[in-house]
Amino acid sequence: MRVNKKSLLAAGAVAVIATLGLASCAGGDSGSEGEASSSGTLTVWVDAERVDALQAAADAYSEEKGVKVELVGKDNADIKDDFIQQVPTGKGPDITMGAHDWLGELSTNGVVAPIELGDSAADYLPVAIDASTYEGTTYMLPYAVENIAVLRNADLVPEAATSFDDMIAKGQAAGLTHPFVVEQGAEGNPYHLYPFQTAFGAPVFGTTDEGYDPTDLQIGNAGGEQFATWLGSQGKNGTGVFNTDIDGDIAKQAFIDGTAAFWLTGPWNVGAATDAGINVAIDTVPSPTAEVASPFAGVKGFFVSSESKNKVAANDFLVNYIGTEDVQLELFKAGNVLPALSAAAETASSDPIVAGFAAVGAEAVPMPAIPAMGAVWQYWGIAEADIINGADPVTTWQKLAADVQAAISK
């Protein structure tokens, strides 16, 4: 089952002005990182690499609205935990940058407030709105969408593969040591294998109009067992295409060295390939079935603190300043990740590499942000690694589903 994008989009556009409150934007001052802003200042936590990209928007808002916007550069590794710890005490920022898969944890801890996108929700890529919506309410202003795709060495294989089997055949015809590489490692890597799993009709969770349903675990359905059987056939006792000895560094080196023609990875690795002189093309994930192979999408954005005294100003700054093409393109330049705003995404897609990832992203589904996903990650990769290494696919997959269900039910 795919996420119902139309229903989630509609839910994300529902007005929540009453929840935002009628906080005044006049008077007071703050500016310290550790204390919640008073009504004349918006404090925004941003990862240090994107402060410069947001400075013009912050200055414009301060000048036009009379509300000072203070950008505080933070180590990305610390933002979420610091936010969760400080907001309940009345400290922390009015706004923080973050990732959509934090949303379940942030909502459970009561540290984020809904935001009101109004008609502007329709201006974003549907997957970005899906990911920003939790239990039917929008909590994040999205700015970037990231997903994996297949990098192809176009000098070795000039044409894109039409299926998974065609990809392997093309790599073998080129006489390569590894026709195709994908990061796995001793504990597996289900994030990278998920497109193939979805091609068998085996999502992790079912969905409702409000998003992923933690009570509807789908991973153990018949499609999951079919995927597991296929995975085993491509592992140690089969074709050997999937190999837990191949970690991220080994996969990267094989592609850079020209011993692999196809590499399933994300935009974060494109630079290493192009710097090595590889003529890179970006392809959709070739499916092992007649169905589309849909990867996970990760969406980045901005959250409003539930304890902010400036929720109206924070919402205004996000929707009407961060949610503009110019600002989203500045953020794109800082991180080279596809903008979430459709107009900015179209502009950025003048680069064929970006356009390739965008095409794959159009078929992507948001990584589940619900707390129950933690139980899935606990068992998922190990089960897949065992199957790749020769364990019985069906019984291993059935145990995975049972273990996950037991952990969710605790």
Secondary structure, DSSP 8 states (H G I E B T S, - for coil): ----HHHHHHHHTS--HHHH------S-----TTS---TTEEEEEEEGGGHHHHHHHHHHHHHHHS-EEEEEEE-HHHHHHHHHHHGGGT-S-SEEEEEGGGHHHHHHTT-EE----GGGGGGB-HHHHHHHEETTEE-EEEEEEEE-EEEEETTT--S--SSHHHHHHHHHHTT-SEEEEE---TT--HHHHHHHHHHTT--SEEEETTEEEEEEE-TTSHHHHHHHHHHHHTSTTTT--S-TT--HHHHHHHHHHTSEEEEEE-GGGHHHHHHTT--EEEE----SSSS----EEEEEEEEEETT-S-HHHHHHHIIIIITSHHHHHHHHHHH--EESBHHHHHHHTTSHHHHHHHHHHTT-EE---STTHHHHHHHHHHHHHHHHTT--HHHHHHHHHHHHHHHHH-
